[in-house]
Amino acid sequence: MAIKITEECINCGACEPECPNTAIYEGGREWTWAGGTKLTEVKLDGVVSDAKKLQKPVSEEFYYIVSGKCTECTGFHEEPQCAAVCPVDCCVPDPDHVETKDVLLARKSYLHNEELQA
């Protein structure tokens, strides 16, 4: 499953540089699918669009994780690095985005233009 940042976030920013997918953004900051990935275009709901197109912030108040870019560090680390460095334990599993390890590995492959390793 993806990780989410709860309202207990103190906006320290420790999590942001730890994300291998650049899925974590400061509150109020726009984001792109291309940021930190090798994507040039993205297909969402059957529509292809420019991966560099700015997206609206998920949160205006505190750091947030774009669930569609989160792989829970699968394929990079043994545990989610945002949760490992968070001083207030506000990086937690997101029950609204429960995914299997295979799905997370496929997302990693997609985001970084890699062949999926078995």
Secondary structure, DSSP 8 states (H G I E B T S, - for coil): --EEE-TT-----SSGGG-TT--EE-TT--B-SSTTS--SEEEETTEEEETTS-B--S-SSS-EE-TTT--TTTTT-SS-HHHHH-TT--EEE-TTS---HHHHHHHHHHHTT-----
